Amino acid sequence: MNIKRLTANERRQLESLLRQTHDIRQYRRALAVLESGGGKPVADIAQMLRVSQQSVYNWIAKFRRTRDVQELADAPRSGRPAVWTDQTAARLQTLLQDSPQQLGYFATQWTVPLLREQLWHDTSEHFSTQTVRRGLHRLGYVWKRARYVLAPDPLREKKTANLPRRQWLAKAQRTAD
């Protein structure tokens, strides 16, 4: 089922679509129709595009019915509904204002696994680590490694005040003077 006759205008539209589109699916469909219109067998087109022959037949049939290159685009899909809501983001914001110790955790800093666990207790929803990270990013939080800072040594001055001078350095300074 090759498209035997592509008009010059249809060929120009398909070639223009190939140059302009950023959608790989639409590109493959337009290329399949264009190659079929050039007399290439469907089996060769399917092998070149690494799709089934039935897909190529479907694309060609759709183009033959409408003769519109825009019909080669994907239909909009709804996708899976988002579980992350504004209420979840607000709960995450309030969690970050408190310490994990206030909620009974033995940690001083929030971590993504701790936040996931607490959100599960609060909302009964399981969120992936990437979802929690995206939520933190939307709220403007960035991850930084906690640094341990030692208290200053109160005896430091006593320890460094009377260090013995290096003999060779003292001798070099005397001869330079």
C-alpha positions as CSV (number, residue, x, y, z in Angstrom):
1,M,0.0,0.0,0.0
2,N,2.3,2.7,-1.2
3,I,1.1,6.2,-1.8
4,K,1.6,6.2,-5.6
5,R,0.8,9.8,-6.1
6,L,2.1,12.6,-3.9
7,T,1.4,16.0,-5.4
8,A,4.3,18.5,-5.5
9,N,2.5,20.5,-2.9
10,E,2.2,17.5,-0.5
11,R,5.8,16.6,-1.0
12,R,6.9,20.2,-0.2
13,Q,4.7,20.2,2.9
14,L,6.1,16.8,4.1
15,E,9.7,18.0,3.4
16,S,9.0,21.3,5.2
17,L,7.6,19.4,8.2
18,L,10.7,17.2,8.3
19,R,12.9,20.4,8.5
20,Q,10.7,22.2,11.1
21,T,9.4,19.6,13.6
22,H,11.0,18.8,16.9
23,D,8.6,16.0,17.6
24,I,10.4,12.7,16.7
25,R,7.1,10.8,16.3
26,Q,5.8,13.3,13.8
27,Y,9.1,13.3,12.0
28,R,9.1,9.5,11.6
29,R,5.5,9.5,10.3
30,A,6.2,12.2,7.8
31,L,9.4,10.4,6.6
32,A,7.5,7.2,6.2
33,V,4.8,8.8,4.1
34,L,7.4,10.6,2.0
35,E,9.5,7.5,1.5
36,S,6.3,5.5,0.6
37,G,5.4,8.2,-1.9
38,G,8.8,7.8,-3.4
39,G,8.1,4.2,-4.1
40,K,10.0,2.6,-1.3
41,P,8.5,-0.7,0.0
42,V,6.8,-0.6,3.4
43,A,9.0,-3.4,4.8
44,D,12.1,-1.3,4.0
45,I,10.6,1.8,5.6
46,A,9.6,-0.1,8.7
47,Q,13.1,-1.6,9.1
48,M,14.7,1.8,8.5
49,L,12.5,3.5,11.2
50,R,12.6,0.4,13.5
51,V,8.8,0.2,13.7
52,S,6.4,-2.5,12.7
53,Q,5.0,-2.6,9.2
54,Q,1.5,-2.2,10.6
55,S,2.5,1.2,12.0
56,V,3.7,2.3,8.6
57,Y,0.5,1.1,7.0
58,N,-1.5,3.0,9.6
59,W,0.4,6.3,9.0
60,I,0.0,6.0,5.3
61,A,-3.7,5.2,5.5
62,K,-4.2,8.2,7.8
63,F,-2.4,10.5,5.4
64,R,-4.3,9.1,2.4
65,R,-7.7,9.9,4.1
66,T,-6.9,13.4,5.1
67,R,-4.0,14.5,2.9
68,D,-3.0,16.8,5.8
69,V,0.5,16.7,7.2
70,Q,-0.7,18.0,10.6
71,E,-2.7,14.8,11.1
72,L,0.6,13.0,11.4
73,A,1.1,14.6,14.9
74,D,0.2,12.7,18.1
75,A,-3.2,13.1,19.5
76,P,-3.1,14.8,22.9
77,R,-3.1,12.4,25.8
78,S,-4.2,13.1,29.4
79,G,-1.6,10.9,31.1
80,R,-1.7,9.8,34.7
81,P,-3.2,12.4,37.1
82,A,-0.7,14.0,39.4
83,V,-0.8,12.8,43.0
84,W,1.3,15.8,44.2
85,T,-1.2,18.6,45.1
86,D,-0.9,22.1,46.5
87,Q,-1.9,20.7,49.9
88,T,1.1,18.2,49.7
89,A,3.4,21.1,48.8
90,A,2.0,23.1,51.7
91,R,2.5,20.2,54.1
92,L,6.1,19.8,52.9
93,Q,6.7,23.5,53.5
94,T,5.4,23.2,57.1
95,L,7.5,20.1,57.7
96,L,10.7,21.9,56.6
97,Q,10.0,24.7,59.2
98,D,10.2,22.2,62.0
99,S,13.0,19.9,63.1
100,P,12.6,16.2,62.5
101,Q,13.3,15.7,66.3
102,Q,10.0,17.5,67.1
103,L,8.2,14.7,65.3
104,G,10.1,11.9,67.0
105,Y,12.8,11.2,64.6
106,F,16.4,10.7,65.7
107,A,17.8,13.0,63.1
108,T,18.8,16.7,63.3
109,Q,18.3,17.4,59.6
110,W,15.5,16.5,57.1
111,T,16.5,14.0,54.4
112,V,14.4,13.0,51.4
113,P,13.7,9.5,52.9
114,L,12.5,11.1,56.1
115,L,10.3,13.5,54.2
116,R,8.9,10.7,52.2
117,E,8.1,8.7,55.3
118,Q,6.4,11.7,57.1
119,L,4.4,12.6,54.0
120,W,3.3,9.0,53.8
121,H,2.1,9.2,57.4
122,D,0.4,12.5,56.7
123,T,-1.3,11.9,53.4
124,S,-1.3,8.0,53.0
125,E,0.4,8.5,49.6
126,H,3.7,7.0,48.6
127,F,5.9,9.6,46.8
128,S,9.1,8.7,44.9
129,T,12.3,10.4,45.9
130,Q,12.3,12.3,42.6
131,T,8.8,13.6,43.3
132,V,9.9,14.9,46.8
133,R,13.1,16.4,45.3
134,R,11.0,18.2,42.6
135,G,8.7,19.5,45.3
136,L,11.7,20.8,47.3
137,H,13.1,22.4,44.2
138,R,9.8,24.2,43.5
139,L,9.9,25.5,47.0
140,G,13.4,26.9,46.4
141,Y,15.3,24.5,48.6
142,V,18.7,23.2,47.7
143,W,20.6,20.3,49.1
144,K,23.8,21.1,51.0
145,R,25.9,18.6,52.9
146,A,25.9,19.3,56.7
147,R,29.2,20.4,58.0
148,Y,30.5,19.6,61.4
149,V,32.2,22.6,63.0
150,L,34.4,22.0,66.0
151,A,34.4,24.4,68.8
152,P,37.5,26.6,68.9
153,D,40.3,25.3,71.1
154,P,40.5,27.6,74.2
155,L,44.1,26.7,74.7
156,R,45.3,27.4,71.2
157,E,47.1,30.6,72.1
158,K,49.1,28.9,74.8
159,K,50.0,26.1,72.5
160,T,51.3,28.3,69.7
161,A,52.8,31.3,71.6
162,N,56.2,29.9,72.3
163,L,57.0,27.7,69.4
164,P,60.8,27.1,69.0
165,R,62.1,28.9,65.9
166,R,63.8,26.8,63.3
167,Q,67.5,27.3,63.6
168,W,68.3,27.5,60.0
169,L,65.5,30.1,59.4
170,A,66.8,32.2,62.3
171,K,70.4,32.0,60.9
172,A,69.2,33.0,57.4
173,Q,67.4,36.0,58.8
174,R,70.4,37.1,60.8
175,T,72.8,37.0,57.8
176,A,70.3,38.9,55.6
177,D,70.2,41.8,58.0
